[in-house]
Amino acid sequence: MARVSLLRRPIEQGFKEGKGQVGMDHYESRSWRAWYRHILYVCLAMLFLLEARYRFGKKGAPCPS
């Protein structure tokens, strides 16, 4: 239970960055298919930003494990 509770902060941080940087909260769709497509693009953009942050040594990047 303690291990699961420790995962809460990184997940919330990911949602916060997703909403602030790549527009996770800006979807206006009426179908599940469009919503999934939007979330897919958001996740790909977040992955790109994480890779760029890691590659260029920006502070706050997680260490590879």
C-alpha positions in Angstrom: 0.0 0.0 0.0 2.9 2.4 0.8 4.5 1.7 -2.6 1.2 2.5 -4.4 0.8 5.7 -2.4 4.3 6.9 -3.4 3.3 6.6 -7.1 0.6 9.2 -6.7 2.9 12.2 -6.9 4.6 11.4 -10.2 1.3 10.6 -11.8 -0.2 13.9 -10.6 2.9 15.7 -11.8 2.5 14.1 -15.3 -1.1 15.2 -15.5 -0.1 18.7 -14.4 2.6 18.9 -17.1 0.3 17.4 -19.7 -2.3 20.0 -19.0 0.2 22.9 -18.9 2.6 22.1 -21.7 0.8 20.0 -24.4 -2.9 20.8 -23.9 -4.2 17.6 -22.4 -7.3 19.5 -21.2 -8.1 21.2 -24.5 -9.9 18.5 -26.3 -13.4 19.2 -27.6 -14.6 16.0 -29.1 -17.9 14.1 -29.1 -16.7 10.6 -29.8 -14.5 8.1 -28.0 -12.4 7.7 -31.1 -11.5 11.4 -31.3 -10.8 11.5 -27.5 -8.4 8.5 -27.8 -6.7 10.1 -30.7 -6.2 13.3 -28.8 -4.8 11.5 -25.7 -2.5 9.5 -28.0 -1.1 12.7 -29.5 -0.7 14.2 -26.0 1.1 11.2 -24.8 3.4 11.2 -27.8 4.2 14.9 -27.3 4.9 14.3 -23.6 7.2 11.5 -24.5 9.0 13.7 -27.0 9.5 16.4 -24.4 10.7 13.9 -21.8 13.2 12.5 -24.2 14.4 16.0 -25.2 14.7 17.0 -21.5 16.7 13.8 -20.8 18.9 14.1 -23.8 19.8 17.8 -23.3 20.4 17.4 -19.6 17.7 19.8 -18.3 17.2 19.8 -14.6 14.2 17.9 -13.3 14.6 15.0 -15.7 14.2 11.6 -14.1 17.2 9.3 -14.0 17.1 6.3 -16.3 16.5 3.0 -14.5 
